[in-house]
Amino acid sequence: MARDGMFFKRIAECHPKFLTPHVSIVAITVWAILLTLTGTFNQLFTYVIFGEWIFFGMTVASVIVLRKKRPDLERPYKTWGYPVTPIIFVLAAVYVAISALIGQFRNAMGGLLIIIIGIPAYFFWRTDRRGIKFSMVGIGVALAAGFIRYFLMAGSGGIVRGLIFGIGAIGLIMILVGLAMASRDKKDKTGVS
């Protein structure tokens, strides 16, 4: 993603001597430490399993879609038992995701929110418009504050709760300011006053 310009460029760097992605290894390690310190194993497990099975199912479903939409593509690997095998796998993925949703609703929603936080990040790196970038950061901040409040620190109160709400409010303000900036930038480009 970083090589494609969809994340911080520095993350894509490789170490000159060892040829390893040392910056991304450190970033992933910091992220893993943060997740480990803020949740139980069961929470983290549900976040990952719920999200993984959604994407496993979508990946296998794409095999079926591509076979229908692009029958002319070269297929270096033939799916054994096609179309029965992919359909059974997609149904199993739906079953696992729904089971996690029913059995661990709160943690499954936490995993889904982590995935949703990635959407504004995608649009942030996709656009060159400053206002839209600012709004996307605001959306990310507001979603992150909501995640922290409702999934990691649900029982906390007082100053911590106020701080989290303040961060969420800052995110909402950033969204509005970014949209105003984007609107002004669009008017400046079109010459409409």
Legacy VTK file of the C-alpha trace (Angstrom):
# vtk DataFile Version 3.0
C-alpha trace
ASCII
DATASET POLYDATA
POINTS 193 float
0.000 0.000 0.000
2.789 2.417 0.850
4.498 1.725 -2.485
1.216 2.503 -4.244
0.950 5.846 -2.429
-1.934 4.660 -0.216
-0.027 4.882 3.090
2.973 6.673 4.554
5.849 6.354 2.054
8.344 5.638 4.816
6.527 2.385 5.681
7.624 0.943 2.308
11.334 1.504 2.968
13.624 -1.500 3.091
16.734 -1.683 5.232
19.818 -1.131 3.013
21.832 -3.979 4.536
19.228 -6.580 5.555
16.628 -5.785 2.849
13.795 -6.059 5.371
10.864 -3.645 5.703
12.198 -2.409 9.050
9.923 0.635 9.385
6.769 -1.395 8.741
7.940 -4.068 11.204
8.297 -1.404 13.902
4.898 0.128 13.003
3.123 -3.250 13.143
4.873 -4.045 16.433
3.707 -0.757 17.988
0.145 -1.400 16.748
0.200 -4.951 18.176
1.477 -3.664 21.535
-1.292 -1.057 21.665
-3.948 -3.662 20.911
-2.474 -6.065 23.457
-2.445 -3.439 26.204
-6.007 -2.307 25.555
-7.969 -5.540 25.287
-8.302 -9.097 26.429
-7.214 -12.021 24.299
-10.864 -12.897 23.666
-11.594 -9.370 22.400
-8.592 -9.316 20.106
-9.336 -12.824 18.853
-12.929 -11.868 17.982
-11.813 -8.636 16.258
-9.457 -10.614 14.046
-11.599 -13.680 13.379
-14.716 -11.677 12.531
-12.811 -9.401 10.147
-10.767 -12.200 8.607
-13.746 -14.371 7.742
-15.565 -11.460 6.130
-12.569 -10.928 3.836
-11.939 -14.668 3.307
-15.525 -15.005 2.094
-15.259 -11.929 -0.140
-12.001 -13.200 -1.647
-13.443 -16.591 -2.548
-16.668 -14.993 -3.805
-14.536 -12.896 -6.148
-13.405 -16.114 -7.845
-17.033 -16.804 -8.783
-17.621 -13.205 -9.881
-14.459 -13.093 -12.012
-15.336 -16.389 -13.691
-18.666 -14.871 -14.737
-17.481 -11.350 -15.636
-14.098 -12.229 -17.144
-14.251 -15.756 -18.572
-11.412 -14.853 -20.979
-8.783 -14.402 -18.227
-6.007 -16.958 -18.021
-6.453 -19.242 -15.009
-3.066 -20.572 -13.876
-4.808 -22.392 -11.021
-8.059 -24.265 -11.444
-10.321 -24.260 -8.389
-10.996 -27.855 -7.402
-14.706 -28.690 -7.440
-15.718 -25.337 -8.946
-18.380 -23.952 -8.401
-19.412 -26.150 -5.444
-16.220 -25.708 -3.400
-16.180 -21.876 -3.472
-19.905 -21.714 -2.700
-19.489 -24.005 0.317
-16.540 -21.909 1.508
-18.468 -18.629 1.137
-21.392 -20.125 3.084
-18.972 -21.292 5.809
-17.429 -17.803 5.976
-20.886 -16.236 6.325
-21.704 -18.768 9.068
-18.516 -17.983 11.023
-19.067 -14.213 10.708
-22.718 -14.444 11.766
-21.818 -16.782 14.647
-19.236 -14.275 15.880
-21.785 -11.496 15.489
-24.396 -13.387 17.514
-22.081 -14.902 20.126
-19.707 -11.954 20.618
-21.729 -9.012 19.305
-19.801 -6.272 21.070
-16.370 -7.590 20.082
-17.508 -8.353 16.520
-18.737 -4.761 16.206
-15.362 -3.605 17.537
-13.630 -5.573 14.791
-16.002 -4.132 12.209
-15.328 -0.599 13.468
-11.562 -1.147 13.112
-12.183 -2.129 9.475
-14.475 0.879 8.922
-11.786 3.226 10.278
-9.730 2.162 7.265
-12.255 3.686 4.825
-11.451 7.339 5.601
-7.750 6.411 5.575
-8.182 5.076 2.034
-9.893 8.269 0.870
-7.265 10.387 2.655
-4.475 8.925 0.548
-6.569 8.768 -2.606
-7.263 12.494 -2.916
-5.112 15.591 -3.311
-7.778 17.986 -2.015
-6.751 19.436 1.353
-10.301 19.876 2.611
-11.238 16.278 1.902
-8.015 15.073 3.554
-8.813 17.162 6.634
-12.365 15.722 6.754
-11.045 12.178 6.437
-8.689 12.735 9.369
-11.680 14.092 11.321
-13.748 11.012 10.490
-10.872 8.771 11.557
-10.444 10.688 14.844
-14.194 10.547 15.585
-14.406 6.819 14.789
-11.283 6.077 16.832
-12.694 8.031 19.785
-15.933 6.057 19.500
-14.004 2.787 19.367
-11.948 3.721 22.422
-15.014 4.874 24.347
-17.343 1.965 23.630
-14.964 -0.965 23.242
-11.818 -0.292 25.233
-12.843 2.045 28.051
-16.563 1.374 28.391
-16.413 1.335 32.189
-14.312 4.439 32.620
-15.812 7.699 33.735
-14.989 11.209 34.801
-11.998 12.828 33.215
-11.214 9.918 30.869
-14.757 9.888 29.466
-14.669 13.669 29.038
-11.297 13.459 27.273
-12.575 10.818 24.857
-15.730 12.836 24.124
-13.518 15.888 23.577
-11.406 13.971 21.056
-14.587 12.851 19.283
-15.837 16.452 19.209
-12.522 17.582 17.722
-12.997 14.932 15.030
-16.483 16.236 14.239
-15.194 19.815 14.052
-12.406 18.660 11.718
-15.022 17.050 9.455
-17.025 20.275 9.216
-13.961 22.475 8.687
-12.625 20.077 6.046
-15.923 20.066 4.190
-16.000 23.878 4.267
-12.427 23.957 2.937
-13.317 21.468 0.187
-16.366 23.506 -0.770
-14.298 26.703 -0.926
-11.567 24.957 -2.955
-14.174 23.682 -5.412
-15.657 27.177 -5.809
-12.179 28.645 -6.342
-11.434 26.108 -9.088
-14.744 26.612 -10.905
-14.724 30.390 -10.475
-18.206 30.388 -8.925
-18.604 32.771 -6.006
LINES 1 194
193 0 1 2 3 4 5 6 7 8 9 10 11 12 13 14 15 16 17 18 19 20 21 22 23 24 25 26 27 28 29 30 31 32 33 34 35 36 37 38 39 40 41 42 43 44 45 46 47 48 49 50 51 52 53 54 55 56 57 58 59 60 61 62 63 64 65 66 67 68 69 70 71 72 73 74 75 76 77 78 79 80 81 82 83 84 85 86 87 88 89 90 91 92 93 94 95 96 97 98 99 100 101 102 103 104 105 106 107 108 109 110 111 112 113 114 115 116 117 118 119 120 121 122 123 124 125 126 127 128 129 130 131 132 133 134 135 136 137 138 139 140 141 142 143 144 145 146 147 148 149 150 151 152 153 154 155 156 157 158 159 160 161 162 163 164 165 166 167 168 169 170 171 172 173 174 175 176 177 178 179 180 181 182 183 184 185 186 187 188 189 190 191 192
